[in-house]
Amino acid sequence: MQYRAEIDGLRAVAVVPVILFHAGIEGFDGGFLGVDVFFVISGFLITAIITEELETGRFSLARFYERRARRILPALTVMMLVCLPFAWMWMLPSELVRFGRSLAATAVFLSNVLYWRQTDYFSPDAELNPLLHTWSLSVEEQFYILFPLILMLMWRRSRRWVVPVLVLGILVSLALAEWGWRNAPAAAFFLAPSRAFELLLGALAALFVRRFGETHSGAASAAGLFMVVSAIAFLGDRAATPSLWTLIPVVGTALILVFGREGTAVAAILRIRPLVGIGLISYSLYLWHQPVLAFAKIRLAESAGGVLLAGLFVLIFLAGVASWAFVERPFRHRRGTLRGPGRMVALSAASIVGVAAIGALLNLGDGVYWRTTPAGEPFAEIALLEQSMAPNYGLDKSCRSTEPEIAPSCRTAPNPTTALWGDSFAMHLAQAIADSPTPMPFAQRTVSQCGPIPGLAVMGSVTSWQSCLAFNDAALSWILSDEAVRTVIISSPFDQAARTIYRRDGTVIRDEAAGRAAVMKALVALSGQLAHAGKRLVIVGPPPASRANLGVCYLRRRAMSLDDHACDFTVAAAAATNLSAKALLAELAPVIPVVRLEDLICDDEMCRASAGRGSVYRDGGHLSIDGSAWLGRQNDLAGIILRKTAAH
C-alpha cells in the first residue's frame, strides 16, 4: 500500500487529544474519542493491505500475524517492563495486585475484558492504572485475530458478499452499542462486539477505495475533519459512547481516509511536518502517556499541574521518540538478528509468557507485602492500614439496607433513644457516636446515595430515586412510631441542590437555586413534623474536604515514608469545596441545629487528615472507621449533638 502522509497527520489529531484528556486539560473532555479515530484508521489500513495481497495472491496469515507482532509486541513489552520498578516502589499492596492482573491480561490481549469486569474508565481511580489504555490494543488485537481469517475465506469463495457482510456487521455492532450504553455501559465501552462497527467502517472505506480508486473531495474531507474535531471539542460526557453519537468522529474519519487525498486542503493540513512527525510516533506516544501520567499521580498523590505537567508532557514525548527509534523501527524492519518469522514467533511467545507470569506472581503475592518502605516499615503494615480504610458502613455492613426491619446489629441498645438516618455520610458517623464519652444509644437507618430528605431524591448509581423515596418514607414512619426515639440525627453531603432532584411525582428540578429552596422546605417541614411528635432534629454536615483523595494520600505518604501530616489541608481549601452544601446549611442553621465537622477537624488555619498513626479519611470525603472513632473520642460528638439540640 502506498504511503499516505496525511494518515500519519490524522493519527496525530487522534493521539494528542487522548493524552490531553488523560492529563485533565480543560477543553478536551472528548479527547478519549481519539481512540475511536484510531479504530477506524486501523480497520482501513489492515483491510487495504490484506485485500491488496489477496488480489496478487501474496497474502499469508502467518506473515500477517508476524507483522502485527512486530508492530505491537516489542514496544508494548518494553513499556510494561519499565513500569515494573515504579509499581514496586510506589504502589500500595492492593494496587500492586490489580497491576499484576492488568499486566497478565495485557500480555494476552484481554485487558479490555478485565477492565469491563472491574473498572469505570471515567472514574478518578482509573487514572491511577498505568495500563488502562491497553484496553484499546486488546480490542484491536482481537479484531486482527478474526477479521483477516474471515476476509480471506470470503475473498476466495464469495467475494461479492464481503461488502453486505461488513454492512451487516456494522449495523449489528452499532445496535449492540446502542443497547449496551443503556443497559451494560461498561461492557459496551470495553468489549470488541460493540466497538467492531468502528473498525468495520474503516474496512468498508478501504473497500470503497479499492473499488473506485483514488477519489478527491475537498468538501467531503473538510466535513470529515470538522466532524472529528467538533466531536472531540464538544461531545465529551454529553453523549454516551460508543453509540450513534460516536458515528460523528467515526464517519468523519472515514471521510478523511477516502476523500482527503493529496490536493485537498485537508490533506495539506494533515501533511504539516509536525503533525506527520507526531503521527509517526503516535503508537509509542500512546503507549507511554498513561504510565507517565498515572505514576506521577501515584507519586504525588494528586494530579500534576503547571510546570510539572509541562515537564511530564516533555517526558512522554521523549519516551515516545526513544521507543519509536530504538524499539519500534528495529523490530518492524527486521534489522540484524531480528530477521526471520521463527525468531519473531519465539520472541513474541517468550514476551507474552514472561510478562503474564510476572503479572500472575504479583497478583498471587498479595501485593508483595514483604516489601519495605524507604523508612524500613513493612508493606504488610500498609496492607493492614488499607484494610482499615475499607468502606465505612457504620455499625455493620447490613445497616445499608432498605429492609423495613432494623437488624439487631444496627442498634447499640434494645430501645435506642436516637436515630441515625441518611446516606453514607450518616453511616460514617456511627463509630464517632458509639465511641463518644457521652452515652447515646442509637439505631442506624442508612442507604447509600440516599439523602434523608422526604419527598426528594437524586438519581444515584447505587440507589434509584424511587427506592430512595420509599426508604425515607419507611425510615420516617419508624421514627414517628417509635416512642423511645427522642433525637434524630441526619447527615448527607447535602449537595442535592447541585444535582438533578426528583420529586415524588417524577418531575425534576435542575436549577440549583430552586433545588436548594426545595431541599430547605422539605427539611424545615421534617423538623416541624418531628417536633410535633416530641422529637428533636439535628443535622451533622459533611466533613471538610480538599478535592484530593485524602485516604489514598495518607497511605501513599506512609508508603513513601513522608510526613504523616503531609495531607493536611488549609481551611481556605476546605471553604472552596461543596459550596452548595455550605449555602444550604447556613440557611438552615437558624431553624435547625447544625453540627459543623469543620469545627472539630480544623483549627484556625489547617484541617487535619491524619490522627495518630491513622487516617481521618478513607477517601475524598468519608471518614475512615478509625477516623470516625477518633472524632468521637477526641471531641465527644454525641455530647455536642445533645448540647446543640438542648440549646436550640
C-alpha positions as CSV (number, residue, x, y, z in Angstrom):
1,M,0.0,0.0,0.0
2,Q,1.3,3.4,-1.0
3,Y,2.3,5.6,2.0
4,R,0.0,8.5,2.7
5,A,1.5,11.2,5.0
6,E,-2.0,12.6,5.7
7,I,-2.9,9.4,7.6
8,D,0.0,10.0,10.0
9,G,-1.2,13.5,10.4
10,L,-4.6,12.1,11.3
11,R,-3.0,9.8,13.8
12,A,-1.6,13.0,15.5
13,V,-5.1,14.5,15.5
14,A,-6.2,11.3,17.3
15,V,-3.4,10.8,19.9
16,V,-2.9,14.4,21.1
17,P,-6.4,14.8,22.4
18,V,-6.2,11.4,24.2
19,I,-3.1,12.5,26.0
20,L,-4.6,15.9,26.9
21,F,-7.8,14.2,28.1
22,H,-5.9,11.8,30.4
23,A,-3.9,14.8,31.7
24,G,-7.1,16.5,32.7
25,I,-6.6,19.5,30.4
26,E,-9.7,21.7,30.3
27,G,-11.4,21.7,26.9
28,F,-10.5,18.2,26.0
29,D,-13.4,16.3,27.7
30,G,-13.9,14.5,24.4
31,G,-10.3,13.6,23.9
32,F,-10.9,9.9,24.5
33,L,-12.7,9.9,21.2
34,G,-9.3,9.9,19.6
35,V,-9.3,6.1,20.3
36,D,-12.3,5.8,18.0
37,V,-10.4,7.6,15.3
38,F,-7.6,5.1,15.7
39,F,-10.0,2.2,15.4
40,V,-11.2,3.5,12.0
41,I,-7.7,4.0,10.8
42,S,-6.7,0.5,11.9
43,G,-9.7,-1.1,10.1
44,F,-8.9,0.9,6.9
45,L,-5.2,0.1,6.8
46,I,-5.4,-3.5,7.7
47,T,-8.2,-4.1,5.1
48,A,-6.3,-2.2,2.4
49,I,-3.1,-4.3,3.0
50,I,-4.9,-7.6,3.1
51,T,-7.1,-7.0,0.0
52,E,-4.0,-5.8,-2.0
53,E,-2.2,-9.0,-1.1
54,L,-5.2,-11.2,-1.7
55,E,-5.6,-9.7,-5.2
56,T,-2.0,-10.5,-6.1
57,G,-2.0,-13.9,-4.3
58,R,0.7,-12.9,-1.8
59,F,-1.5,-13.0,1.3
60,S,-0.3,-15.2,4.2
61,L,-1.9,-15.4,7.6
62,A,1.4,-16.3,9.2
63,R,3.2,-13.3,7.6
64,F,0.3,-11.0,8.6
65,Y,0.4,-12.1,12.2
66,E,4.2,-11.8,12.2
67,R,3.9,-8.2,11.0
68,R,1.3,-7.4,13.7
69,A,3.5,-9.0,16.4
70,R,6.5,-6.8,15.2
71,R,4.3,-3.7,15.2
72,I,2.6,-4.2,18.6
73,L,4.5,-6.5,21.0
74,P,8.1,-5.2,21.3
75,A,7.2,-1.6,22.3
76,L,4.3,-2.8,24.5
77,T,6.5,-5.3,26.3
78,V,9.2,-2.7,26.9
79,M,6.7,-0.3,28.3
80,M,5.2,-2.9,30.7
81,L,8.7,-4.0,31.9
82,V,9.7,-0.4,32.6
83,C,6.5,0.1,34.6
84,L,7.5,-2.7,37.0
85,P,10.1,-1.0,39.2
86,F,7.9,2.1,39.6
87,A,4.9,-0.1,40.5
88,W,7.2,-2.0,43.0
89,M,8.4,1.2,44.7
90,W,5.2,3.3,44.7
91,M,2.1,1.2,44.5
92,L,0.1,0.2,47.6
93,P,-0.4,-3.6,48.1
94,S,-3.9,-3.6,46.7
95,E,-2.8,-1.5,43.7
96,L,0.1,-3.9,43.0
97,V,-2.3,-6.8,43.0
98,R,-4.5,-5.0,40.5
99,F,-1.4,-4.0,38.5
100,G,-0.4,-7.7,38.3
101,R,-3.8,-8.6,36.9
102,S,-3.6,-5.8,34.4
103,L,-0.1,-6.9,33.4
104,A,-1.2,-10.5,32.8
105,A,-4.4,-9.5,30.9
106,T,-2.5,-7.0,28.7
107,A,0.1,-9.6,27.8
108,V,-2.6,-11.9,26.4
109,F,-4.6,-9.0,24.9
110,L,-7.6,-9.4,27.3
111,S,-7.2,-6.3,29.3
112,N,-10.5,-4.9,27.9
113,V,-12.3,-7.9,29.4
114,L,-10.6,-7.4,32.8
115,Y,-11.5,-3.7,32.8
116,W,-15.1,-4.5,31.8
117,R,-15.4,-6.5,35.0
118,Q,-13.7,-4.1,37.4
119,T,-13.1,-0.6,36.1
120,D,-15.0,2.6,35.3
121,Y,-12.9,4.2,32.6
122,F,-14.1,7.7,33.6
123,S,-13.6,7.3,37.4
124,P,-10.8,9.0,39.3
125,D,-9.4,5.7,40.4
126,A,-9.0,4.6,36.7
127,E,-6.5,7.5,36.3
128,L,-4.1,5.6,38.6
129,N,-3.9,2.5,36.4
130,P,-0.8,2.7,34.3
131,L,-2.1,0.1,31.8
132,L,-5.7,1.4,31.5
133,H,-5.1,2.5,27.9
134,T,-4.2,-1.0,26.8
135,W,-7.9,-1.9,26.5
136,S,-7.9,-0.5,23.0
137,L,-4.9,-2.5,22.0
138,S,-6.8,-5.6,23.2
139,V,-9.8,-4.7,21.1
140,E,-7.6,-4.2,18.0
141,E,-5.7,-7.5,18.5
142,Q,-9.0,-9.4,18.9
143,F,-10.1,-7.9,15.6
144,Y,-6.8,-8.7,14.0
145,I,-7.1,-12.4,15.0
146,L,-10.5,-13.0,13.5
147,F,-11.0,-10.4,10.7
148,P,-8.2,-11.5,8.3
149,L,-9.2,-15.1,8.5
150,I,-12.9,-14.3,7.7
151,L,-11.9,-11.9,5.0
152,M,-9.5,-14.4,3.4
153,L,-12.2,-17.1,3.3
154,M,-14.8,-14.9,1.9
155,W,-12.5,-13.4,-0.7
156,R,-11.8,-16.9,-2.1
157,R,-15.3,-18.3,-2.0
158,S,-17.9,-15.5,-2.1
159,R,-16.3,-12.2,-2.7
160,R,-19.5,-10.4,-3.7
161,W,-20.8,-10.9,-0.2
162,V,-17.9,-9.1,1.6
163,V,-19.5,-5.7,1.5
164,P,-23.0,-6.8,2.5
165,V,-21.5,-8.8,5.4
166,L,-19.5,-5.8,6.5
167,V,-22.6,-3.6,6.4
168,L,-24.5,-6.2,8.4
169,G,-21.6,-6.4,10.9
170,I,-21.6,-2.6,11.3
171,L,-25.4,-2.5,11.9
172,V,-25.3,-5.3,14.4
173,S,-22.4,-3.8,16.3
174,L,-24.0,-0.4,16.4
175,A,-27.2,-1.9,17.7
176,L,-25.2,-3.6,20.4
177,A,-23.5,-0.3,21.3
178,E,-26.9,1.5,21.5
179,W,-28.4,-1.3,23.7
180,G,-25.2,-1.5,25.7
181,W,-24.8,2.1,26.8
182,R,-28.3,2.0,28.2
183,N,-28.1,-1.5,29.9
184,A,-24.5,-2.5,30.2
185,P,-22.3,0.6,29.7
186,A,-19.0,-0.9,30.9
187,A,-19.4,-3.9,28.6
188,A,-20.3,-1.6,25.7
189,F,-17.3,0.6,26.3
190,F,-14.6,-2.1,26.7
191,L,-15.7,-5.1,24.6
192,A,-15.0,-5.7,21.0
193,P,-18.5,-6.5,19.7
194,S,-19.8,-3.0,20.5
195,R,-16.6,-1.4,19.1
196,A,-16.5,-3.5,15.9
197,F,-18.5,-1.0,13.9
198,E,-15.7,1.5,14.1
199,L,-13.1,-1.0,12.7
200,L,-15.5,-2.3,10.2
201,L,-16.4,1.1,8.9
202,G,-12.7,1.7,8.3
203,A,-12.6,-1.7,6.5
204,L,-15.6,-0.6,4.3
205,A,-13.8,2.7,3.5
206,A,-10.8,0.7,2.3
207,L,-13.0,-1.5,0.1
208,F,-14.6,1.7,-1.4
209,V,-11.2,3.0,-2.3
210,R,-10.2,-0.4,-3.8
211,R,-13.4,-0.4,-5.9
212,F,-13.5,3.2,-7.1
213,G,-9.8,4.1,-6.9
214,E,-8.4,7.4,-5.6
215,T,-11.1,9.9,-5.0
216,H,-10.6,13.5,-4.1
217,S,-13.2,15.8,-2.5
218,G,-12.3,18.9,-0.6
219,A,-15.9,19.3,0.7
220,A,-16.2,15.7,1.9
221,S,-12.8,15.6,3.6
222,A,-13.4,19.0,5.2
223,A,-16.7,17.8,6.5
224,G,-14.9,14.8,7.9
225,L,-12.2,16.8,9.7
226,F,-14.9,19.1,11.1
227,M,-16.8,16.1,12.4
228,V,-13.7,14.7,14.1
229,V,-12.6,18.0,15.7
230,S,-16.0,19.1,16.8
231,A,-16.7,15.7,18.4
232,I,-13.5,15.9,20.4
233,A,-14.2,19.5,21.4
234,F,-17.9,19.3,22.2
235,L,-19.2,15.8,22.7
236,G,-17.2,14.8,25.8
237,D,-19.5,13.5,28.6
238,R,-22.6,14.9,26.8
239,A,-23.1,11.7,24.8
240,A,-22.8,8.1,25.6
241,T,-20.0,6.2,24.0
242,P,-20.0,4.0,21.9
243,S,-23.4,4.9,20.5
244,L,-25.0,6.6,17.5
245,W,-23.2,9.8,18.6
246,T,-19.9,8.0,18.1
247,L,-20.7,7.9,14.4
248,I,-19.7,11.6,14.2
249,P,-16.0,11.1,14.7
250,V,-16.1,7.6,13.1
251,V,-17.8,8.7,9.9
252,G,-15.7,11.9,9.9
253,T,-12.5,9.7,10.0
254,A,-13.8,7.5,7.1
255,L,-14.5,10.6,5.0
256,I,-10.9,11.9,5.5
257,L,-9.4,8.5,4.6
258,V,-11.5,8.1,1.5
259,F,-11.6,11.7,0.2
260,G,-8.7,13.5,1.9
261,R,-6.1,12.8,-0.7
262,E,-3.2,14.9,-1.8
263,G,-4.5,18.0,-3.5
264,T,-7.2,18.7,-0.9
265,A,-7.0,21.4,1.8
266,V,-7.4,18.7,4.5
267,A,-4.5,16.7,3.1
268,A,-2.4,19.8,3.1
269,I,-3.2,20.5,6.7
270,L,-2.6,16.9,7.8
271,R,0.7,16.7,5.9
272,I,2.2,19.5,8.0
273,R,5.6,18.2,9.2
274,P,5.0,18.4,13.0
275,L,1.7,16.5,12.6
276,V,3.2,13.8,10.4
277,G,6.1,13.5,12.9
278,I,3.8,13.1,15.8
279,G,1.7,10.6,13.8
280,L,4.8,8.5,13.0
281,I,5.5,8.0,16.8
282,S,1.8,8.0,17.8
283,Y,1.8,4.3,18.8
284,S,4.7,4.9,21.2
285,L,3.3,8.1,22.4
286,Y,0.0,6.3,23.2
287,L,1.8,3.6,25.0
288,W,3.8,5.9,27.2
289,H,1.4,8.7,28.1
290,Q,-0.8,6.7,30.5
291,P,2.1,5.2,32.6
292,V,3.9,8.6,32.9
293,L,0.7,10.4,34.0
294,A,-0.5,7.6,36.3
295,F,2.8,7.1,38.1
296,A,3.2,10.8,38.5
297,K,-0.2,11.0,40.1
298,I,0.6,8.0,42.3
299,R,3.9,9.6,43.5
300,L,2.4,13.0,44.1
301,A,-1.0,11.7,45.5
302,E,-2.6,14.3,43.3
303,S,-2.8,15.5,39.6
304,A,0.2,17.4,38.3
305,G,-0.3,20.9,37.0
306,G,1.6,23.9,35.7
307,V,5.3,23.5,35.1
308,L,5.3,19.9,36.4
309,L,2.6,18.9,33.9
310,A,4.6,20.5,31.1
311,G,7.6,18.5,32.2
312,L,5.5,15.3,32.1
313,F,4.5,16.1,28.5
314,V,8.1,16.5,27.6
315,L,8.9,13.2,29.2
316,I,6.0,11.5,27.3
317,F,7.4,12.9,24.1
318,L,11.0,11.8,24.8
319,A,9.8,8.3,25.8
320,G,7.7,8.1,22.6
321,V,10.7,9.1,20.4
322,A,13.0,6.7,22.2
323,S,10.5,3.8,21.9
324,W,10.0,4.5,18.2
325,A,13.6,4.9,17.4
326,F,15.1,2.0,19.4
327,V,12.2,-0.5,19.7
328,E,9.5,0.1,17.0
329,R,11.7,0.7,14.0
330,P,14.3,-2.0,14.5
331,F,11.7,-4.7,15.1
332,R,9.4,-3.6,12.2
333,H,12.3,-3.5,9.7
334,R,13.8,-6.9,10.7
335,R,17.2,-5.5,11.4
336,G,20.2,-7.7,12.3
337,T,19.3,-10.8,14.4
338,L,15.7,-9.9,14.3
339,R,15.2,-11.3,10.9
340,G,13.0,-14.4,10.3
341,P,9.5,-15.2,11.4
342,G,10.6,-18.1,13.5
343,R,12.7,-15.9,15.8
344,M,9.9,-13.3,16.0
345,V,7.4,-16.0,16.9
346,A,9.7,-17.3,19.7
347,L,10.4,-13.8,21.0
348,S,6.6,-13.0,20.9
349,A,5.8,-16.1,22.8
350,A,8.5,-15.5,25.3
351,S,7.4,-11.9,26.0
352,I,3.7,-13.0,26.4
353,V,4.5,-15.8,28.7
354,G,7.1,-13.9,30.7
355,V,5.0,-10.8,31.3
356,A,1.9,-12.8,32.0
357,A,3.9,-14.8,34.6
358,I,5.2,-11.7,36.3
359,G,1.6,-10.4,36.5
360,A,0.4,-13.6,37.9
361,L,3.1,-13.6,40.6
362,L,2.2,-10.1,41.6
363,N,-1.5,-11.0,41.8
364,L,-0.8,-14.1,43.8
365,G,1.7,-12.4,46.0
366,D,-0.9,-10.2,47.8
367,G,0.9,-7.0,46.7
368,V,4.3,-8.4,47.7
369,Y,3.6,-7.3,51.3
370,W,7.2,-8.2,52.3
371,R,8.4,-5.1,50.5
372,T,9.6,-2.3,52.8
373,T,9.1,1.5,52.7
374,P,12.2,3.8,52.5
375,A,12.0,4.1,56.3
376,G,12.0,0.3,56.6
377,E,8.3,-0.1,57.5
378,P,7.0,-3.4,56.1
379,F,4.3,-3.1,53.4
380,A,2.4,-5.6,55.5
381,E,1.6,-2.7,57.8
382,I,0.4,-0.6,54.9
383,A,-1.8,-3.5,53.8
384,L,-3.4,-3.5,57.3
385,L,-4.0,0.2,57.0
386,E,-5.6,-0.3,53.6
387,Q,-8.0,-2.8,55.2
388,S,-8.9,-0.4,58.0
389,M,-9.8,2.1,55.3
390,A,-12.4,-0.1,53.6
391,P,-15.8,1.4,53.0
392,N,-17.3,2.6,56.3
393,Y,-20.8,1.1,56.6
394,G,-21.2,2.2,60.3
395,L,-22.2,-0.4,62.9
396,D,-22.4,-3.2,60.3
397,K,-22.5,-3.8,56.6
398,S,-26.1,-4.9,56.9
399,C,-27.0,-1.4,58.0
400,R,-27.1,0.0,54.5
401,S,-30.3,-1.9,53.9
402,T,-33.7,-0.8,52.6
403,E,-35.4,-3.5,54.7
404,P,-38.3,-2.2,56.9
405,E,-37.0,-4.0,60.0
406,I,-33.8,-2.8,61.8
407,A,-31.3,-5.7,62.3
408,P,-30.1,-6.2,65.8
409,S,-26.5,-5.4,64.6
410,C,-27.8,-1.9,63.6
411,R,-28.7,-1.0,67.2
412,T,-26.5,-0.2,70.1
413,A,-29.3,-0.9,72.6
414,P,-32.7,-2.7,72.5
415,N,-34.6,0.6,72.8
416,P,-32.4,3.3,71.3
417,T,-33.2,6.9,72.1
418,T,-31.6,8.3,68.9
419,A,-32.0,7.5,65.2
420,L,-29.0,8.0,62.8
421,W,-30.6,8.5,59.4
422,G,-29.2,9.2,56.0
423,D,-26.7,8.0,53.3
424,S,-23.0,7.0,53.5
425,F,-22.3,10.3,55.3
426,A,-24.6,9.2,58.1
427,M,-23.0,5.7,58.1
428,H,-19.5,7.1,58.8
429,L,-20.7,8.8,61.9
430,A,-21.7,5.6,63.7
431,Q,-18.3,4.9,65.3
432,A,-18.0,8.6,66.3
433,I,-21.3,8.4,68.2
434,A,-20.6,5.0,69.6
435,D,-17.1,6.0,70.9
436,S,-18.1,9.3,72.4
437,P,-17.7,9.6,76.1
438,T,-21.4,10.7,76.4
439,P,-23.7,7.7,76.1
440,M,-26.1,7.9,73.2
441,P,-27.9,4.6,72.4
442,F,-28.9,4.7,68.7
443,A,-30.2,2.8,65.7
444,Q,-28.8,3.2,62.2
445,R,-31.2,3.6,59.2
446,T,-29.0,4.3,56.2
447,V,-28.8,3.6,52.5
448,S,-26.0,4.6,50.1
449,Q,-26.7,7.7,47.9
450,C,-30.0,8.4,49.5
451,G,-30.1,11.7,51.4
452,P,-32.6,11.9,54.3
453,I,-34.9,14.4,52.6
454,P,-38.5,13.2,52.5
455,G,-40.2,13.6,49.1
456,L,-37.0,14.4,47.2
457,A,-34.2,12.3,45.8
458,V,-31.4,12.4,43.3
459,M,-30.6,9.7,40.7
460,G,-27.7,7.6,42.0
461,S,-25.7,4.7,40.5
462,V,-26.5,2.5,43.6
463,T,-29.9,3.6,44.8
464,S,-32.6,4.7,42.4
465,W,-34.6,7.7,43.3
466,Q,-37.8,5.7,43.6
467,S,-36.1,3.3,46.1
468,C,-34.7,6.2,48.0
469,L,-38.1,7.9,48.4
470,A,-39.6,4.6,49.6
471,F,-36.7,4.1,52.1
472,N,-37.1,7.6,53.5
473,D,-40.8,7.1,53.9
474,A,-40.2,3.9,55.8
475,A,-37.5,5.4,58.0
476,L,-39.6,8.4,58.9
477,S,-42.6,6.2,59.7
478,W,-40.5,4.1,62.1
479,I,-39.1,7.2,63.8
480,L,-42.5,8.7,64.3
481,S,-44.0,5.5,65.6
482,D,-41.1,4.6,68.0
483,E,-41.8,6.4,71.2
484,A,-38.3,5.7,72.6
485,V,-36.6,7.7,69.9
486,R,-36.3,11.4,71.0
487,T,-33.4,12.6,68.9
488,V,-33.0,12.3,65.1
489,I,-29.6,12.8,63.5
490,I,-29.5,13.2,59.8
491,S,-26.4,13.5,57.6
492,S,-25.5,13.7,53.9
493,P,-23.2,15.6,51.7
494,F,-26.2,17.9,51.2
495,D,-25.2,18.6,47.6
496,Q,-28.5,17.6,46.2
497,A,-29.3,21.1,45.0
498,A,-26.3,21.0,42.7
499,R,-27.7,17.9,41.0
500,T,-30.9,16.8,39.3
501,I,-33.6,16.4,42.0
502,Y,-36.6,14.1,41.5
503,R,-39.9,15.0,43.2
504,R,-42.3,12.3,44.3
505,D,-44.4,12.6,41.1
506,G,-41.3,12.1,38.9
507,T,-40.9,15.7,37.9
508,V,-37.4,17.1,38.2
509,I,-35.6,20.2,39.4
510,R,-32.4,21.2,37.6
511,D,-31.9,24.8,38.7
512,E,-29.6,25.0,41.8
513,A,-31.4,27.8,43.5
514,A,-34.8,26.1,43.0
515,G,-33.3,22.8,44.3
516,R,-31.8,24.4,47.4
517,A,-35.2,26.0,48.1
518,A,-37.0,22.6,47.7
519,V,-34.5,20.8,50.0
520,M,-34.7,23.6,52.6
521,K,-38.5,23.5,52.6
522,A,-38.5,19.7,53.0
523,L,-36.1,19.7,55.9
524,V,-37.9,22.6,57.7
525,A,-41.1,20.6,57.3
526,L,-39.4,17.5,58.6
527,S,-38.2,19.4,61.7
528,G,-41.7,20.6,62.4
529,Q,-43.2,17.2,61.9
530,L,-40.7,15.7,64.3
531,A,-41.2,18.5,66.9
532,H,-44.9,17.9,66.8
533,A,-44.2,14.3,67.7
534,G,-41.9,15.4,70.6
535,K,-38.7,14.6,68.8
536,R,-35.7,16.8,68.1
537,L,-33.9,17.0,64.7
538,V,-30.2,17.8,64.4
539,I,-28.1,18.0,61.2
540,V,-24.5,16.9,61.0
541,G,-22.8,18.4,58.0
542,P,-20.2,16.6,55.8
543,P,-16.5,16.6,56.9
544,P,-14.3,19.3,55.4
545,A,-12.6,18.3,52.1
546,S,-9.9,19.4,49.8
547,R,-10.8,17.9,46.4
548,A,-8.0,15.3,47.0
549,N,-8.5,11.7,47.9
550,L,-7.2,12.2,51.5
551,G,-7.3,8.5,52.4
552,V,-5.1,7.5,49.5
553,C,-2.9,10.5,50.1
554,Y,-2.2,9.3,53.6
555,L,-1.5,5.8,52.5
556,R,0.9,7.0,49.8
557,R,2.7,9.3,52.2
558,R,3.1,6.5,54.6
559,A,4.3,4.1,51.9
560,M,6.9,6.7,50.8
561,S,7.9,7.4,54.4
562,L,6.8,11.1,54.2
563,D,5.4,13.2,57.0
564,D,2.1,11.8,58.2
565,H,0.7,15.4,58.1
566,A,1.6,16.0,54.5
567,C,-2.0,15.5,53.5
568,D,-3.4,18.1,55.9
569,F,-5.1,20.9,54.0
570,T,-5.9,24.6,54.6
571,V,-9.2,25.9,55.9
572,A,-9.3,28.1,52.7
573,A,-9.1,24.9,50.6
574,A,-11.9,23.4,52.6
575,A,-14.0,26.5,52.3
576,A,-13.8,26.3,48.5
577,T,-15.4,22.8,48.3
578,N,-19.1,21.7,48.4
579,L,-20.3,25.3,48.2
580,S,-23.9,24.3,47.5
581,A,-24.0,22.3,50.8
582,K,-22.4,25.2,52.8
583,A,-25.0,27.6,51.5
584,L,-27.9,25.3,52.3
585,L,-26.6,24.6,55.9
586,A,-26.0,28.2,56.5
587,E,-29.6,29.0,55.7
588,L,-30.9,26.1,57.8
589,A,-28.8,26.8,60.9
590,P,-31.2,29.4,62.4
591,V,-34.0,26.9,62.2
592,I,-32.5,23.5,62.8
593,P,-29.4,22.7,64.9
594,V,-26.4,22.1,62.7
595,V,-23.1,20.5,63.8
596,R,-20.2,21.5,61.6
597,L,-17.5,18.9,61.5
598,E,-15.1,21.7,60.3
599,D,-15.2,22.9,63.9
600,L,-13.9,19.6,65.1
601,I,-11.4,18.6,62.4
602,C,-9.9,22.1,61.7
603,D,-8.2,24.8,63.7
604,D,-7.9,28.4,62.6
605,E,-5.6,27.5,59.6
606,M,-5.4,23.8,58.9
607,C,-7.7,20.8,58.7
608,R,-6.1,17.5,59.8
609,A,-6.2,14.4,57.5
610,S,-4.4,12.1,60.0
611,A,-4.8,11.3,63.7
612,G,-2.1,9.3,65.5
613,R,-0.9,6.6,63.1
614,G,-4.0,6.5,61.1
615,S,-6.0,8.5,58.5
616,V,-9.1,10.5,59.5
617,Y,-10.5,9.9,56.0
618,R,-11.0,6.8,53.9
619,D,-11.4,8.8,50.6
620,G,-12.0,12.3,49.5
621,G,-15.0,12.9,51.8
622,H,-15.9,10.0,54.1
623,L,-14.4,9.3,57.5
624,S,-12.4,6.1,57.9
625,I,-13.5,3.7,60.6
626,D,-10.6,4.7,62.8
627,G,-11.0,8.3,61.9
628,S,-14.6,8.3,62.9
629,A,-13.8,6.6,66.3
630,W,-11.1,9.2,66.9
631,L,-13.5,12.0,66.1
632,G,-15.9,10.7,68.8
633,R,-13.3,10.0,71.5
634,Q,-11.5,13.3,70.9
635,N,-14.5,15.6,70.6
636,D,-17.4,13.8,72.2
637,L,-19.6,14.1,69.1
638,A,-22.6,12.6,70.9
639,G,-22.3,15.2,73.7
640,I,-22.0,18.1,71.2
641,I,-25.2,16.8,69.4
642,L,-27.1,16.7,72.7
643,R,-26.0,20.1,73.8
644,K,-26.9,21.6,70.3
645,T,-30.4,20.2,70.5
646,A,-30.9,21.3,74.1
647,A,-29.7,24.9,73.3
648,H,-31.7,25.4,70.1
